[in-house]
Amino acid sequence: MLRATVTAAEEKLAGDTVVLDLRTLVDSFDALVVTSGRNDRQVRSICEEIERLVARALDVKPLRVEGLVDAEWVALDYGDVIVHVFQEAAREYYDLEHLWSAAPAQRYEFTR
């Protein structure tokens, strides 16, 4: 799941992808993936690619998708993994990485 998500983000040139391991902090899910796009079009494209690659690799669809209409902050809920795709300004404002700063984080920087 995480590999497919990170690969999809990379393929759509997402910015600063971070996987937060929350297994020791919460019981309701295992990981958060946080990434960002420059505008609503790129955010939608990243989300579509994540859904496509996860479905192809695991035959799984998200349980819920929220925020796709405005595409400022989209949440894809896969149960154990929650994916957040932000526009850059919204990501800075909500700062989920700071909120979950106690979680081990793996950062992915993709060359553009």
N, C-alpha and C positions, 0 to 999 in steps of 0.2 A: 504494500500500500504506500509506504513512505517513498520507496524508490520510484514508483510510477508517478507520484505527486511531484517529487523534485524534478524528475525528468521532464514532465509536462511544463513545469514552470520554466525550466531552462530552455526548452524548445520555443517558448513564446517570449523569451527575453525578459522574464520577470526580474525584479530587482531585489537583492538582499533577502534571499530565502533562508528562513530559520526553522529548524525543527526543535521543538521544546519537548523534552521527555518528562511527562507528568505522572508516571506510574507510581512514584513514591509519595506524591503530593495529593492526589485525588483518586477516588474510586470510580468515578463516572466515565472517564476516558483515559487513554494512554498517552496521547500526543497531540500537540497543536502544531500545525504548519502555518507559518506566517510569511506572506510574500506580497509583492506590490507591483502595480503597473502604473504607467505615467498618466493614463486617462481612462475613461469608461470603456472605450473600445478595447483597449489592451486588457483591462480587467476581465471583461466578458470573454475575450479570446483565451486568456489563461484558464479561466474556469471551464470553458468548453473543452480545452485540451486535457485538463485534469480529469474531467468526467470521462472523456473518450479513452484515455490511457488506462485509468483504473478499471473501467468496464472491460477493456480488451484483456488486461493482465489478470484480473480477478473475477470478472463477471459480476461486479458489484456496482450498484447505483447508490448515490447519496440518499440517506433517509429523508433529509430536508435540504433545501437550498433557500437561503434568505438573502435579500438585497440585490438580486440580479437586475431588477428593473432600473434602479439608479446606478448600480455598479460603482458606488463609492466605497462600500465595504460589503463583500460577499462572503457568506459563511456556507461551506459545504460540510454537512454533518454525515460522516461515515460511521457513526457509532463510537468506535474506539479511537478514531482519528478525526479531528475537526480541522478543516482547512479554512484559513482566513486570507482572502485576497483583497488588498486595499489599494485605493489610489494613494499616492505618496503622502499627501497632506493629511488625509484621514488616518493613515498609519502613524504618523508623528503625533497627531492629536490624541488618539486612543492608547498608544504606547503599550500594547499587550506584552511586549518583551519585558518591560519594566514591572508590570503587574505580576508576571510569572518569573521574576528574576531569580528565584530560588531553584528553578528547574535547570537541569543540564541542557545546554543548547549546542546544536550543531549548525554552523553557518555555511551557506553555499554561495559563493560569488561566481557568477558566470561571465565569461568573456563575451563582449558584444562585438 
